[in-house]
Amino acid sequence: MRRGTLEIPSGTPFDHAIEPITARFGFARTLYVAIQRDGRHLGFLNFSERPPARPFEEHRVRLAEGLAHQAAIALVNAQLVDELQTANRVKSEFLSTMSHELRTPLHVIMGYTEMVEDRDAEDWAVASAKIRGATRELLEMIEATLTLNRMESGKDGPMIDVVPVRQLWDELDGEFAALPRRPAVALRWEPLDGVVLATDRRKLKTILKNLVGNALKFTTSGEVGVTCEVADDACVFRVRDTGVGISREHLPHIFEMFRQVDSSDRRSYGGVGLGLYIVRRLVEQLRGDIEVESEPGSGSTFTVTLPRTLASQPTLRVAS
């Protein structure tokens, strides 16, 4: 026996795995060769002989090992091609979505600008609100893209601040109050006094802003609630909504780059699929955990657990 190669006569205790095959075809001896690449075991090749069978000669063993090596290369290359095709498909979907999402608010801005320029326009306030909304959409997409670029470059490490949670609550509440939203959706911030974190304030604010904005976008009626609890040396933030929810099969993928549940979500709710990916990466940078619980039609709850100081190791868990 050599590393990755094993020769077994038929009828030995080690032959039980393929005994039905060896018995059916009358094989007397089998050579097993592992298919390995970069320390990973991908499978094995087996070469069998009928009686009278002698031990496999050295040159035949080397030939079998060469074939196994070529099989390993072929399998790895096939996997790389599949990953490349997936990456190209995701990139194409992103470019298509981004071009559409950028074009739509620009058309709104152009159209309502022409209305404002028309001296006969009766409702300048409506036109102005539409322009502000479309401009905000563009700024959010640009900011998401810039945030992604900073994270991927590795030049955006945490900057530790003293963050009073109640103060951050009030700031976010004021920002969301100034934005238009569905009148049937209430946004509630559970009061919390005296809780302070030593963390990156900007990143924490971006995490909460993205989660709350996402919850508002996918909730047509009911409420979005934001809470914070202290558990040992951690702060647990929860953003829950009564929105459309997420099916079980899509939960493992919602934190992937450029991913939304399906293409119809882009048409119905907009966005380019960067928000939750950015949230996940920022939570990792803050040495935290993120979980999601959701059911279609029953809403979603995103739970972010952050250390009160940056000391723990980052993990990501997706709960069903």
N, C-alpha and C positions, 0 to 999 in steps of 0.2 A: 504494500500500500504506500502511495506517495501522497503528498498534500493535494487534496481535491480529487484524488483518483482512488477507486476501490474496485478490486476484482473479487467476485463472489461466485463460488460454485453453486449450482442449483441444489436446493434441498437443505441449505444451511439455515439457521434461525434468522439470519439477516435478509433472507430472500422472500419473506412472507408478503412484502408489499406488492411484488409483481409475480407472485407464485402462480396465480391463475393464468397469466400470460405465458410464463416459461413452461408450464405444464401443457398448455394448449398447443404450443408450437414445438415442444420437445427440446427446448434450449437446455444446454448442460452447463454453461458458464456465461456470466454477464460481467461486463466492465462498465462501471459507473464513473462518469467524469463530470465534475461540478462546472456549471456555467457561472463564472464570477467576474465582477468588474468593480474596481475601486473598493474592494472589501465587502461588496454586497453580493449575496447569493441570489442569483436570478433563476436557477433551475438546475437541471442536469440532463446529460445525454447518456443513454445506455446502449451498449453494443453487445449482442448475444450471439452465441455459437451453438450449433447442434453437435451431438456426439459424432465421432470422438473429438472431444474438445480439450486442447492443451492450454496451459497458461498463455496469456497474450504476450507476444514478443515485445521487446522494448520499442522497436520502430513503429509497431501498431499502436502501442500506448501513446507514443508521441504524436502520431497522426490524429488519434482521437482527441488528445488535449488541444491540438491545433484547431480542430473543428469546433471544439467547445469555446476556444478563445474567439474564433470568428463569429460564432453564434452570439457571444456576449456583446461584441462590438455592434452586431446588427441590431440586437435588442435595445441597447443604449441609444444608438442612432435613431431608431424608430421612435423611442420615447422623446428624444430631443426634437425631432421633427414635429411630433404631436404637440409638444409644449410651445414650439415656435408658431405653429398654426393657430393655437389658442391665443397666444400673445398678439399675433397679427389681427385676429378677429376682434379681440377686445379693443385694440388700438383703433381699428377701423370704426367700430361702434362708437368709441369715444369721440373721434373726430367728427363723425356724422352728427352725433348728439350735440357736441359743442357748437358746431356751425349752426345747427337749428336753434339752439337755445340762445346764442348770441344774436342771430338774425331777428328773432321774434321781438325782443324788447327794442331793438333798433328801429324796426318798422313802427312800433308804437310811438317811440319818441318822434320819428319823422312825421307821422300822421298827425299827432296832436300839436306838434310845433307849427305845422301848416295851419291848423285850426286857430291857434293863438294868433298867428300872423294875420289871419283873416279878420278884418275889422268888424265883420258882421257876426262873428262867433258870439253866442249868447252865454255860454257857460265856460268861462275861462278857468274857474275853480276846478271843474271836473277834468279839463285838459291838463291843468297843472298837476293834479293828483296822479293822473295816469303817467305823466312824464317822470314824476318822482319815483313812482313804483317801478317803472321800466329801468330807470337809471340805477335804482337800488339792486335790481336783479343782476344787472351787468357788473356792478361793483362786487356783489357777493361771489359771482363766478370767478372774477379776476382775483379776488382775495383768496378763494379756495385754491386756485391754481398756484398763486404765489406761496401760500402756506405749504402746499405739496412740494413745491420746488425747494423750499428751505429745508423741509424734513428730509427729502431724498438726498440733498447735498451733504447732510451730516453736520451742518454748520449752525444748527439751531438748538443748542443745548439748553437745559433748564436754567432760568435765572430765579434764584430763591427770593421770595417776597414774604412779608407778613400779611396774610390775607384774612381779614375778618369776614366770615361768611355772610353775616347779616348785611354788611356794607355792599358786598358783591350782589346779594339778592336785590337790594334796592336799586342798584345800578342797572342790572339786567331787566328788572321790572319796568323801570322807566324807559329803557330802550324799546322793549316789546310793546309798551303802551302807545308809543309813537308810531307803530307800524299798523297798517290796515290788516284786519283779520276777520274771519267769519263771525257775525254777531252771535251765532248759536254756540260758540265755543268760548268757554271761560278759561282764563289762565290764573292759576292759584299758586302762590309761593307760601309755603308753610313757614310762619315766623320762627326765627332761631336766633337767640342772643348768646353772646359770650363764647362762641366757637371760633377758634383761630387756627389757621394752617400755616405752616412754613413750606410754601410751594411756589411754583411759577404761576403768578396771577394771570398773565395773559393766556397761557395755555389752558388753565382751568376755566377761564371765562369762555374761551373758544369751544371747549368741550361742552359746557352747559348750553351755550348759545346754539350750537349745532344740534344738540339733542332736543332742545325745546323747539327750535325752528322746524325740525323734522316732524316732531309730534304735532305741531300746529298745522303743518302742511297736509298731513295724512288724517286729520280729524275734522269731520264735517259738522259734528254736533257733540255736545257733552262738555268735557273739560280736559285740560292738561294740568297736571299737578306736579310740583317740584318740592321735594323734601330733602332734608339732611339729618343724619343721625350720627352720633359719636359711639363707636364701638372699640373699646380698648384704645389702641394708639392709631386708630384709623377714622376717617370720615366716610360715611356711606351716603352718596347722592343718588336719588331716584327720580327719574322722569317718567311718569306714567300718563297714558292717554286712553281715550275711549274711541280710538280711530279704527281704521280698516283692519289692522292686525297683519300678521305675517304667518304664512303656512309653515309647517314643520320642516318640509324639505328645503325651504329657502333660507332658514335660519343660519346654517353654517356658512352661507356665502355673503351675508349682508355687509360684512366688514371688509370685503375685497374691493380693490380699486376699480372704479368705473362701473360698479355693480349696482343695479337696482333689481327688484324682484323680477320684473320682466319689462320688455320694451313698452308695453302699454302704460306703465307707471310714468315713463318720461312724457308721454303725450298727455296724460291726465293731470300729473302733479308737477311736471317740469324737473329741472335739475340734471346734473351730469354724473351723479353717482360717486362723488368724492367725499361727501360729508361724513359718513360713518367710517370710511377708511381713515380720514384725518383724525376723527375721534379716537379710533383704536390706537393709532400711532402716538397721539399725544398722551393717552392714558399710559401706554408703555413707557414713554419718556418720563412720566411722573411716577414710575414704579408702582403702578396701580393695576387693578383688575377691572374688567367690564363683562357684564352678563346681560342677556336679554331673555325675557319671557314673553311669549306672544301666542295668540290664537286668532285666526281669521274672524273678523266681526266682533271681537272682544277687546281690541286694543293691545297695546304693548307696554312693557315696563323695562326701561334700561336702568341698570344699577352699576354705578361707578364707585369703586372702593379705592380711596387714596390714603396713603400714610400721612399722618399729621406733620411728619418730616420726611424728606426723601431718603429712605433707608432700605426699603425692601426691594426684592427682585421683581421685574415686570412679568406678568402672565396675562393670558387671554383665555377666558372661558366663555363658551356659548351654551347656555342652558336651554333645554327644550321646554 
